[in-house]
Amino acid sequence: MKTFASLSGLHHAKKCVNEMVIWPLLRPDIFKGCRSPGRGLLLFGPPVGEGEKLVRALFGVARCRQPAVIFVDEIDSLLSQRNSNSEHAASRRIKTQFLIEMDGFDSGSEQILLIGATNRPQDLDEAARRRLTKRFYIPLPSAEARAWIVHNLLNKDGLFKLSTEDIDTICKLTDGYSGSDMTNLVKDASMGPIREVLKQGAEITNLKMEDMRSVTLQDFKDALQEVRPSVSQKELGKYEEWNNQFGTSKTM
């Protein structure tokens, strides 16, 4: 089971989730009235005819299974800005029903939290944005977080032999890389030892773990030629602009 300890950084977001979810569940006697937690939280950052019934069913199940968390990935595709000219009527009905349901569990007595994630926050409908009262910008991972990703992924497979200096170098070379970029980089770097022994004539079917060396800094330097950052500075600028206008002020 994943816990907050398995997530690097994002201290402010985790603090707010504690305040909005964990603490109210542990002490509902305290978190009531003016301390009643918000019912909507948005995570944003770098990259049909039965719809109304399905939305009602979703929230109905959540109410029956309280306390509950509803997580909607790419929520912008569901709650994009309404356009009466080009939008299909079925899509409008789904959005309307979703907004109605969100209003329904905002009474303060229900233990339901809606979490949405998007990499296009600017496309969200204004009414949906208002209901998602906390809006956290999840930026690209810091150097510390990138180091954690490298260590965690390699250590999980028993491949971690890098020095602190090696990790520092990798972090300096990966400024601007997203979490998924770092994962892809580690995967490519971990192929270095395999490629080397196969190049020396070994057969993949007869290859043993002890035949391969550990992953080195050079493997990462080679992988950097193949794995490039996937988020442009232009995209980052759009996230920063939206965060400045609509985001919950403190960034991680």
N, C-alpha and C positions, 0 to 999 in steps of 0.2 A: 504494500500500500504506500502510495506517495504521500509525503508530508511536506510542510513548509521547509523543513531542514534540507530537502532535496532540491530546493529552488535557490539559486544564487542571486543575491541582490534583491531588488524590488521591495525594500524594507517598508516603505510607506504604504504600498499596495497591500502587503501582508498585514500590516498594522490595522488598516482600514477593514480588511476582511475579518480580522479578529473582532473588531468593534461592531461590525455589521452582522456577523454570523455566529462566531464561536461564543463570545461573551454573552450575547442575548440568549443563546441556547442554555448556557450554564446557569445564568441568573436572570430568568425572565421577570423575577420580582423587582429587579433594579431597572432593567431596560424596558420601561413602559412610559407612557405619557410623553413628555418632552424628550425623553431618552430613547423613544422608540426608534429602532434602526431604519435606515432607508431601505427601499425594496428594489432598487435597480442599481446595477453597477456595469459600467462599460469598460472593456479593455480594448485599446486601439493602438496601432503602431505598424512598423515595417513588416511584406507579403505576402386541372386544379379545382375543380368545382366543389370538392369535398374539403377544401382547405379550412373553412371556418369551423367545421365539425372537428377536424383534427386539432385545431388550436384550442377549442373548448375542451376536448378530451385531454390534451396535454396538461392544461391548468387544472382540470378536474382531478387527474391522477395526482398532481402535486399537492392539491388540497387534502386528498385522502391519505397521502403519505407524509404529511408534515412531521418534522421539519424537512424541507426539500429545497434543492437548488436546481434551477432550470438553466442549462448552459446552451446558448445558441451561437455557434460559430458562423462567421460571415453574416452577421445579423443585418448588414446593410442590404443584402439580397432579399431579405424578408421585409424589412422596414425602411425601404428607400423612399426618397421624396415622392410624394403623390403628384401625379400629373394627369389632370382630367382629360387632356387631349389624346395622349398616346398610351395611357395605362389601361390594361385589360380590367374589366369590371371585377373579375374573380380575384385579381391581385388586390384591388382596392378593398374588397370585402374581407380578405384575409388580414390585411393591415388593420382595418377598423376593428375586427374581432380581437386581434392581438392587443390593441390599445385598450379596448374595453376590459379585457381580462387583466391587464396590468393595473388599471384603475381599481379593479375589484379586489386585488390582494394588497392594496395600499392602505387598507383601513387601520392597520396597526395591530390587529389581533391575530393575523395569520403569519406563520413562520415559513415564508417562501421568499427566496432571493432569486432574481433573474440576473444572470451574467451574460452579457453579449461580448463578442470579440469581432473586430473588423480591422481591415487594413485600408478601408475607405470611409473613415468617419464623416467626411464631408458629404457623403451621399445619404446619410441618415435623415429620415423625416424629422421635421422640427418637433412634432408632438412626441415622437419616440425619444428624441434627445432630451426633452424636458423630463420625461419619466425616468430616464436613466440618470439619477441624481448625482452619482459619482462617476467621473470619467477620467480614467488613468491612462496616461501615455506610457506605454511600455517601450522604452528606447532600445537601441542596439546594445548588446551586452558590453559592460565595461571590461577593462583589461583583467580585473580580478575575476569577473564572471567567465571570461574566455579561458582563463587559466583553469578555472574549476571544471569547465566543460572538457578540456583536454585531459586533465587528470582523471576525471570521473570515467570517461569513456575508455581510456587506455587501461586504467586500473581494474575496471570491470572484467576485462579479458586477460588480466595478468601481463599486460604489455608495457606498463609504465616503468621506464627506466631513465627518464629525462631528468636532468639536473635543474635546479632553480634558475640558473643562468639560461638554460635552454628554453624553459617556459617563458622567461622574461623576453627573450628574443622573439619567440612565436607571438607573444601578445603584441609586441611592437610592430610586427609584420602584418598583423591581422586587424588593425584599426579599420573600422567600417564594416566588419563582418557581422552578419546576423547569427543567431543561435543555430539555425539550420545550416548556414554557411560553414560554421565551425564544425558541426557534426560531419558534413560532407568532407571537410578538410582532413579531419581525423581518420575517417574511413579511407580516404585516398592515401594518406601517409602510412596507415597500417598495412597497406598493400605493398609498400616498398620492400620489406624483407622477402616477401613471396616472389615478387618480380625478380629480385636479385638472384635467388637460388635457381629459379626456372631459367634465367638467362645463362646460368652456369651449366645448364644441361640436365638438371634434376627433372624427374617426372612428377607431375602434379598428383598422380595416383599413389605414388610411393613417398610423398612428402610427409615428414614428421615435424612436430612442433620444435623438437630440439635441433632440427636442421636449420632453423631460422634464427637470425639475430633479433635483438630488440629494436623497436622503432627509435630512430634517431632524429636529431634536429635536421639533418640533411634530407630525410624523408619528407619532413614538413616543408622544407624549402622547395623540394621537387613538386610536392602537391600544390604549393601556391601558384605554380605555373599552370595548373589545370583548374583549380577551384578559385573563382573570382568572386568578389562581393556581389550580391544580388540586389542590393538596395542602392539606388542612386542618391546623390546629394540633393537633386531636385525633389525626389520623393520625401526625403527627410525634412526638407524645408516646408513641405505641405503639412506634415505631421506637426512640426513645431508651430506653424501658423495656426492650425486648428486648436492645438493645445493651449496656445496663448489666449485664444478667443473663448473656448468652451471647456477646456480641460480643468480637472481639479488641480489647483494651483501648484502644489508641491510635487516636483518630479523626483524620480528615484535615481 
